[in-house]
Amino acid sequence: MREIKFRGKSIVEPEWVYGYYYKTGRFGMICHDKNTLKTTVSIETVGQYTELKDTNKKEIYEGDIVKSYIYNYERTGGNLDDIEIIGTITYEDCTWFIEVNKDEEYELFEMYINDDELEVIGDIYANTELLERNN
């Protein structure tokens, strides 16, 4: 069965909160501990769980910055070497992507059968400098 889970940054403490998400007016709420404990979160930071874990067994969420290696004939100029990519986990049209920049994205489940091919290195809320080289 699919595990539907979200995370968001608490507006009180600068920490991630995990669980079920719902919106109330200007705020979002994450329910955890069987709906008895609720935390108000910043709506801009809410991201859904991809159901994948990285090489370190860390859950991968929308908004995470990941590092991986791909073989792309055009991008490598015909070489057989893998190239490193760093991108953001995004969700669009019922599909998860690694968005490297505005013109380059890779479908997550098409690329990764083994979760150990990805490594979470940060998130777009605290580590935007990790994406600067892609733009």
VMD Tcl script that draws the C-alpha trace (Angstrom):
set ca {
  {0.00 0.00 0.00}
  {1.25 3.48 -0.88}
  {2.48 5.59 2.02}
  {1.15 9.14 1.64}
  {3.06 11.44 3.95}
  {4.13 15.08 4.01}
  {6.62 17.29 5.76}
  {6.66 21.00 6.49}
  {8.72 23.46 8.53}
  {7.14 24.43 11.82}
  {6.41 28.14 12.15}
  {7.31 27.98 15.86}
  {10.54 25.94 15.85}
  {12.87 25.76 12.81}
  {12.39 22.01 12.41}
  {10.70 19.62 10.02}
  {7.41 18.02 11.04}
  {6.18 14.80 9.35}
  {2.68 13.34 8.93}
  {-0.62 14.12 7.23}
  {-1.18 17.60 5.80}
  {-4.19 19.89 5.58}
  {-4.62 23.62 5.00}
  {-6.55 25.98 7.27}
  {-6.78 29.54 5.98}
  {-3.30 31.03 5.68}
  {-1.61 28.16 7.48}
  {-0.92 24.51 6.92}
  {-1.17 21.83 9.56}
  {0.75 18.58 9.84}
  {-1.00 15.93 11.93}
  {1.18 13.30 13.54}
  {0.76 10.83 16.35}
  {-2.62 9.53 15.06}
  {-4.08 13.05 14.63}
  {-3.78 13.94 18.31}
  {-0.76 16.18 17.84}
  {-0.89 18.94 15.22}
  {1.76 21.45 14.25}
  {1.30 24.65 12.25}
  {3.72 24.74 9.31}
  {4.68 27.22 6.63}
  {2.66 26.31 3.50}
  {5.62 27.20 1.24}
  {7.70 24.42 2.80}
  {5.20 21.56 2.51}
  {6.43 18.65 0.40}
  {5.15 15.15 -0.27}
  {7.10 11.94 0.32}
  {8.23 10.24 -2.92}
  {8.24 6.74 -1.34}
  {11.97 6.52 -2.10}
  {14.92 6.58 0.29}
  {18.40 7.68 -0.65}
  {21.69 5.86 -0.34}
  {21.74 6.71 3.40}
  {18.15 5.41 3.89}
  {16.88 8.99 4.27}
  {13.34 9.57 2.98}
  {13.18 11.72 -0.17}
  {10.63 14.55 -0.24}
  {9.47 17.14 -2.72}
  {11.82 20.12 -2.31}
  {14.87 18.02 -1.50}
  {18.09 18.66 -3.39}
  {19.62 15.41 -4.59}
  {22.88 14.36 -6.20}
  {23.08 11.53 -8.69}
  {24.96 10.30 -11.72}
  {23.43 9.77 -15.13}
  {24.50 8.66 -18.56}
  {23.18 11.05 -21.17}
  {24.69 10.63 -24.63}
  {24.00 14.20 -25.74}
  {25.11 15.86 -22.52}
  {28.37 13.87 -22.31}
  {29.27 14.48 -25.96}
  {29.14 10.77 -26.75}
  {31.44 9.71 -23.92}
  {30.61 6.65 -21.84}
  {31.28 8.41 -18.53}
  {28.48 9.11 -16.12}
  {28.01 12.75 -15.21}
  {27.00 14.16 -11.86}
  {23.71 16.01 -11.64}
  {22.34 18.03 -8.77}
  {18.66 18.88 -8.85}
  {15.45 19.47 -6.97}
  {12.73 16.88 -6.44}
  {9.53 18.22 -8.03}
  {6.06 16.82 -8.70}
  {4.09 17.59 -11.85}
  {1.28 15.84 -13.71}
  {1.35 12.82 -11.35}
  {5.08 12.28 -11.91}
  {8.19 12.88 -9.77}
  {11.15 14.62 -11.43}
  {14.68 15.71 -10.67}
  {14.76 19.25 -12.03}
  {18.32 20.26 -12.81}
  {17.40 23.63 -14.34}
  {14.53 25.18 -16.30}
  {15.43 23.19 -19.42}
  {16.56 19.89 -17.95}
  {14.64 17.39 -15.84}
  {14.65 13.62 -15.41}
  {11.73 11.42 -14.47}
  {12.54 9.97 -11.07}
  {11.02 6.49 -11.31}
  {12.19 6.01 -14.88}
  {15.77 6.62 -13.78}
  {15.89 4.99 -10.37}
  {14.95 1.43 -9.74}
  {17.53 1.20 -6.93}
  {17.19 3.89 -4.26}
  {20.93 3.82 -3.60}
  {21.56 5.83 -6.78}
  {20.36 9.06 -5.11}
  {21.73 11.10 -2.24}
  {19.84 13.90 -0.48}
  {22.32 16.74 0.03}
  {19.96 19.47 1.23}
  {16.65 21.18 0.54}
  {15.52 24.27 -1.37}
  {14.64 26.12 1.83}
  {18.04 26.01 3.51}
  {20.56 25.12 0.78}
  {19.81 27.14 -2.39}
  {23.54 27.60 -2.97}
  {23.72 23.94 -3.99}
  {21.67 24.77 -7.10}
  {23.58 27.88 -8.20}
  {25.89 26.05 -10.60}
  {22.86 24.74 -12.58}
  {21.54 28.19 -13.51}
}
mol new
graphics top color blue
foreach p $ca { graphics top sphere $p radius 0.5 }
foreach p [lrange $ca 0 end-1] q [lrange $ca 1 end] { graphics top cylinder $p $q radius 0.2 }
display resetview
